């Protein structure tokens, strides 16, 4: 089963979802902005993405610039920031089994599905 962490307001996320629809494969959508994301879930995503927490942060978001930019944060503090403000998480994230990619550019999704 394919899983997409999706933000319906994001054009890249919508393109990623469209690509999954066109693939004809089964998938599930996680609207992480509505449901939130747990620490365990976020750590699991980071493992599958093979990324550090800061690599998953949208550092151009105003929340990041206003509250966190320039601060020396630990990995746990970055994770807590993403839990508190899930809009800081890069998107879309597509998971297949034990692997995941950030769908930017959208073609990266094709590599995993």
Sine and cosine of phi, psi and omega as CSV:
sin_phi,cos_phi,sin_psi,cos_psi,sin_omega,cos_omega
0.00,0.00,0.69,-0.72,0.05,-1.00
-1.00,-0.06,0.66,-0.75,0.06,-1.00
-0.84,-0.54,0.70,-0.72,0.08,-1.00
-0.85,-0.52,0.82,-0.58,0.16,-0.99
-1.00,0.07,0.93,-0.37,-0.27,-0.96
-0.85,-0.53,0.66,-0.75,0.15,-0.99
-0.89,-0.46,0.96,-0.30,-0.08,-1.00
-0.88,0.47,-0.29,0.96,0.01,-1.00
-1.00,0.08,-0.16,0.99,-0.06,-1.00
-0.99,-0.11,0.82,-0.58,-0.04,-1.00
-0.90,0.44,-0.63,0.78,0.01,-1.00
-0.92,0.40,-0.60,0.80,0.03,-1.00
-0.93,0.38,-0.66,0.75,0.05,-1.00
-0.90,0.44,-0.63,0.77,0.05,-1.00
-0.90,0.44,-0.65,0.76,0.04,-1.00
-0.89,0.46,-0.66,0.75,0.03,-1.00
-0.91,0.42,-0.66,0.75,0.03,-1.00
-0.88,0.48,-0.66,0.75,0.03,-1.00
-0.88,0.48,-0.67,0.75,0.04,-1.00
-0.90,0.43,-0.67,0.74,0.04,-1.00
-0.86,0.51,-0.72,0.70,-0.03,-1.00
-0.92,0.39,-0.40,0.92,-0.03,-1.00
-0.95,0.32,-0.37,0.93,-0.03,-1.00
0.98,0.21,0.02,1.00,-0.01,-1.00
-1.00,0.05,0.40,-0.92,0.04,-1.00
-0.96,0.27,0.63,-0.78,0.04,-1.00
-0.48,-0.87,0.32,-0.95,0.11,-0.99
-0.82,-0.57,0.52,-0.85,-0.03,-1.00
-0.96,-0.28,0.74,-0.68,0.13,-0.99
-0.92,-0.38,0.92,-0.39,0.07,-1.00
-1.00,-0.01,0.99,0.13,-0.12,-0.99
-0.92,0.40,-0.35,0.94,0.05,-1.00
-0.95,0.32,-0.56,0.83,0.02,-1.00
-0.99,0.14,-0.74,0.68,-0.12,-0.99
-1.00,0.08,-0.32,0.95,-0.09,-1.00
0.99,0.13,0.01,-1.00,-0.01,-1.00
-0.59,-0.80,0.69,-0.73,-0.03,-1.00
-1.00,0.04,0.28,-0.96,0.03,-1.00
-0.88,0.48,-0.69,0.73,0.00,-1.00
-0.89,0.46,-0.69,0.72,0.00,-1.00
-0.89,0.46,-0.68,0.74,-0.01,-1.00
-0.92,0.40,-0.67,0.74,0.03,-1.00
-0.90,0.44,-0.62,0.79,0.04,-1.00
-0.89,0.46,-0.69,0.73,0.05,-1.00
-0.87,0.50,-0.71,0.70,-0.01,-1.00
-0.87,0.49,-0.63,0.77,0.04,-1.00
-0.89,0.45,-0.73,0.68,-0.02,-1.00
-0.92,0.39,-0.55,0.84,0.03,-1.00
-0.98,0.18,-0.29,0.96,-0.10,-0.99
0.83,0.56,0.78,0.63,-0.03,-1.00
-0.77,-0.64,0.38,-0.93,0.17,-0.99
-1.00,0.07,0.35,-0.94,-0.03,-1.00
-0.81,0.58,-0.68,0.73,-0.06,-1.00
-0.90,0.43,-0.46,0.89,0.02,-1.00
-0.93,0.36,-0.34,0.94,-0.02,-1.00
-1.00,-0.04,-0.10,0.99,-0.07,-1.00
-1.00,0.07,0.69,-0.73,0.14,-0.99
-0.99,0.12,1.00,0.01,-0.13,-0.99
-0.95,0.31,-0.15,0.99,0.04,-1.00
-1.00,0.01,-0.12,0.99,0.04,-1.00
-0.91,0.41,0.62,-0.78,-0.01,-1.00
-0.85,0.53,-0.63,0.77,0.00,-1.00
-0.85,0.53,-0.69,0.72,0.01,-1.00
-0.90,0.44,-0.75,0.66,-0.03,-1.00
-0.86,0.51,-0.67,0.74,-0.09,-1.00
-0.97,0.22,-0.56,0.83,-0.15,-0.99
-0.93,-0.36,-0.39,0.92,-0.17,-0.99
-0.79,-0.61,-0.39,0.92,-0.08,-1.00
-0.84,0.55,0.72,-0.70,0.04,-1.00
1.00,0.10,-0.14,0.99,0.02,-1.00
-1.00,0.04,0.58,-0.82,0.06,-1.00
-1.00,0.04,1.00,-0.09,-0.06,-1.00
-0.98,-0.18,0.59,-0.80,0.13,-0.99
-0.97,0.24,0.24,-0.97,0.06,-1.00
-0.83,0.55,-0.68,0.73,0.00,-1.00
-0.89,0.45,-0.61,0.80,0.03,-1.00
-0.92,0.38,-0.60,0.80,0.05,-1.00
-0.91,0.41,-0.68,0.73,0.04,-1.00
-0.87,0.49,-0.71,0.71,0.03,-1.00
-0.87,0.49,-0.62,0.79,0.04,-1.00
-0.89,0.46,-0.66,0.75,0.01,-1.00
-0.94,0.35,-0.54,0.84,0.06,-1.00
-0.93,0.38,-0.70,0.72,-0.01,-1.00
-0.94,0.35,-0.60,0.80,-0.03,-1.00
-0.79,-0.61,0.98,0.20,-0.09,-1.00
-0.88,0.48,-0.30,0.95,0.06,-1.00
-0.91,0.40,-0.19,0.98,0.06,-1.00
-0.97,0.22,-0.22,0.98,-0.06,-1.00
-0.99,0.16,0.78,-0.63,0.08,-1.00
-0.84,0.54,0.51,-0.86,-0.03,-1.00
-0.49,-0.87,0.31,-0.95,-0.15,0.99
-0.97,0.23,0.41,-0.91,0.13,-0.99
-0.92,-0.38,0.80,-0.61,0.01,-1.00
-0.90,-0.44,0.77,-0.64,-0.03,-1.00
-0.89,-0.46,0.72,-0.69,0.15,-0.99
-0.71,-0.70,0.93,-0.37,-0.02,-1.00
0.89,0.45,-0.83,-0.56,-0.03,-1.00
-0.98,-0.18,0.29,0.96,0.02,-1.00
-0.85,-0.53,0.46,-0.89,0.02,-1.00
-0.52,-0.86,0.43,-0.90,0.09,-1.00
-0.67,-0.74,0.44,-0.90,0.21,-0.98
-1.00,0.01,0.81,-0.59,-0.09,-1.00
-0.98,0.18,0.78,0.62,0.08,-1.00
-0.75,-0.66,0.95,-0.31,-0.06,1.00
-0.95,0.31,0.23,-0.97,-0.07,-1.00
-0.83,0.56,-0.51,0.86,-0.02,-1.00
-0.85,0.52,-0.41,0.91,0.01,-1.00
-0.88,0.47,-0.48,0.88,0.01,-1.00
-0.91,0.41,-0.61,0.79,0.01,-1.00
-0.87,0.50,-0.53,0.85,-0.02,-1.00
-0.91,0.42,-0.46,0.89,-0.11,-0.99
-0.98,-0.18,-0.45,0.90,-0.03,-1.00
-1.00,-0.04,0.00,0.00,0.00,0.00
